Amino acid sequence: MDLSLFQSETAQKLRAEGRAEGRAEGQAQGQAQGQGRGLLILLGHRGIEVSEADRERIVGCGDPEVLTLWFERALTAASTAEVFAADRAAGPAR
C-alpha cells in the first residue's frame, strides 16, 4: 500500500493547521473555564448563594465576553439574578 500521499507537503500543512486550530480551541475553552471558576470563587467570597442551576450556567458558558460581563456584575451584585440580568442602563444585553 502506497502511503506517500500522507507524507506530502500539503498533507503535512493540513495536519499542522488542524493541530493549531485544536490548540486554539482548547486554549479558548480553558480560558472560559478559568473565568467561570473565578466567577464562582468571587460569588462565594462575597457570600452570594449560587444555585446548582446557576453553577451549571456559569460552568457551561463558553463565551469569554459573557463571563467577563458576569464577573464585572458580580463585583457589586447582591444576587446571581443581578449577575445574569440584562444591563438596562447600557442598552440590550451583550
N, C-alpha and C positions, 0 to 999 in steps of 0.2 A: 504494500500500500504506500503510495507516494504522499508524504506529509509535508512536502516542500511549501505547499500553499500556506501552512500555518507559520512558516518561517519568513514569509515575505515581509518587506518593509511596511507595506500597507497594513498587513495583519498585526504587526508589532505596534504600529501607531494606534490602531483601533483599540488594541488591548490597553495601551498606555492611557488613552483618553478615557476608557471605561474605568480604569483604576482611579484616575484623577477625579472623575465625576463621583465615584463611590466615596472617596475620601472627603470631598467637599460636602456631600450629603450627610455623611457621618459626623463631620465637624459641626454642621448647622444643627443637626439633631441633638448632638451632645451639648451645644450651646443652649438650645431651648430647654433641655432637661435641667441644665445647671441653673438657668434663670427660674425655672419652675420650683426647684428646690430652694433657691434663695428667697423666693416669694413666700413659700410655706414657712421658712425659718423666720422671716420678718413678721409674718402674721402671728406666729407662735410667740415670739418675743414681745409683741405688742399686746398679747393676751386676747387676741381675736379668735373666737372659735371657728374652726373650719370643718364643715360637714364632710362626710365621705363623698358626696356628690360634687362639692366644690373642690375637694382634693383631686378627684378624678379629672375634673375640668381643667385644673391647673396643670397637672402632670400630663394630661393628654394634649395640651395645646402645643403645637409645633411651630407657632409663629412668634419669632423673637420680638417683633414690634408690638404685638398684643401683650406679650408677657412683660415687656418694658412698661407699657401703659398701665397694666395692672399693678406692677411693682410701685410705680410712681403714686398711684392712687392709694396703695396700701400704706404709704408713709403717713397719711393723715386720716384714713378711713376708720370708722368705728365698727364696721362690719364687712363681711365679704360681699354683701349686697351692694355696698358703696364701691367696692373694688370693681365689681362687674358692671355697675350702672353706666349707661351712656353719659358722656360728658356733655350735658345740655348747653353749658355755657360756651363751649368751643364749637358747637355745631354737631353734625352727625357723628356717631361713634366711629372710631378708627378701626 
